[in-house]
Every structure is written in structure tokens, then in C-alpha cells.
Amino acid sequence: MRPLEMAQTPVDVERLLREASRREEELLAAGWTRQFSAEEPRLSEWVALYEAMGMEVHLEPLTPDLSQPCQVCIVAGMVAAGGPREWLIYTRPNPGASPSEDDDLP
């Protein structure tokens, strides 16, 4: 497919949003809490922090809402990086873990 043809190929935005919504519903039903989105290097720092607090951490690639013009920069970043750069962080309590002993909290 040539670039001009690709540019004219419609993106099924509704399908992409439905899939992202369905995935989030599955995660929420499994006890995950959506926290926020981040990219490196802060992503790794937040994952380490949540794990040190005894939480399980799950990452999902950020799905841009392609119906919104402000999301173009997210898509451009994904294309430039060859994949997702920004990730959604989900956490849930880890019953088998306890917070890190290195904490200075009272």
C-alpha cells in the first residue's frame, strides 16, 4: 500500500476505543486500579515505587483517542519510537507482599 493510500484508509476509531474500554473493564473487574499514564524514565520509577509499597503493578500501552485532535502527538510518538512510549499504570494490593523495610515512614 502506498503512503497516499494509507493516509486515505479510514481508521476504525470506534473499534479501537471499544477494545480499550473492554480491556479496562476486564482489569477493573480483576481488582486493578488505574493510576495514570507515564513514559520513561518516570515510568520505571513509579513501577519501582508501587512495588516497594507492596503493590502488584500492571502496564497497558496508552491507547490514544484518535477522534480527538490533541492525541496526534501521542500517535506521532508511537510511530517514531516504533511502539508505545506512554503506558497506563494499574495497581492492586499484593496479598503476599509487604512494603519495603527501607521505608522511612513512621
C-alpha positions in Angstrom: 0.0 0.0 0.0 1.4 3.4 -0.9 1.6 6.3 1.6 -1.3 8.2 -0.1 -3.5 5.1 0.1 -2.6 4.6 3.8 -3.5 8.2 4.5 -6.9 7.7 3.0 -7.6 4.4 4.8 -10.1 5.1 7.4 -9.2 4.1 11.0 -12.0 2.4 12.9 -11.8 4.7 15.9 -14.9 3.3 17.5 -13.5 -0.3 17.4 -10.2 0.8 18.9 -12.0 2.7 21.7 -14.3 -0.2 22.4 -11.4 -2.6 22.7 -9.5 -0.3 25.1 -12.7 0.2 27.1 -13.3 -3.6 27.2 -9.8 -4.2 28.4 -10.1 -1.6 31.1 -13.3 -3.2 32.3 -11.5 -6.6 32.5 -8.7 -5.1 34.5 -11.1 -3.3 36.9 -13.1 -6.5 37.4 -9.9 -8.3 38.3 -9.2 -5.8 41.1 -6.8 -3.4 39.3 -7.0 0.3 39.9 -6.0 2.7 37.1 -3.4 5.2 38.3 -2.1 7.4 35.5 0.0 7.3 32.3 3.7 7.8 32.2 6.7 7.3 30.0 10.4 6.6 30.7 12.2 7.4 32.8 9.4 8.2 35.2 7.6 5.0 34.3 10.2 2.8 35.8 10.5 5.0 38.9 6.8 4.7 39.6 6.7 1.0 39.0 9.6 0.6 41.5 7.8 2.8 44.0 4.5 0.9 43.8 6.3 -2.4 44.1 8.2 -1.1 47.1 4.9 -0.3 48.7 3.9 -4.0 48.2 1.6 -3.4 45.2 1.3 -5.5 42.1 1.8 -3.4 39.0 0.4 -3.9 35.5 1.2 -1.8 32.5 -1.0 -1.3 29.4 0.0 0.7 26.4 -1.8 4.1 26.2 -4.5 3.9 23.5 -4.9 7.4 22.1 -8.4 8.6 21.4 -8.0 9.1 17.7 -11.2 11.1 17.4 -9.5 13.9 19.4 -7.1 16.2 17.5 -4.9 16.7 20.6 -3.9 13.0 20.5 -1.9 13.3 17.3 1.3 13.9 19.2 0.8 10.5 21.1 0.3 8.7 17.8 3.4 10.5 16.2 5.5 9.5 19.2 4.4 5.9 18.9 5.3 5.9 15.2 8.7 7.5 15.9 9.5 5.1 18.7 8.3 2.0 16.8 5.7 1.3 19.5 4.1 2.7 22.6 6.0 5.3 24.6 3.4 6.1 27.1 1.9 3.4 29.4 -1.1 3.3 31.7 -0.1 2.2 35.2 -2.6 -0.1 37.1 -2.0 -1.3 40.6 -3.7 -3.7 43.1 -2.8 -5.0 46.5 -0.4 -7.9 46.6 -1.5 -10.1 49.5 1.8 -12.0 49.5 4.0 -8.9 49.8 4.7 -6.3 52.4 6.0 -2.8 52.0 9.8 -2.5 51.7 11.6 -2.4 55.1 13.7 0.5 53.8 10.8 2.9 54.2 11.5 5.9 56.5 7.8 6.3 57.1 6.5 6.1 60.7 
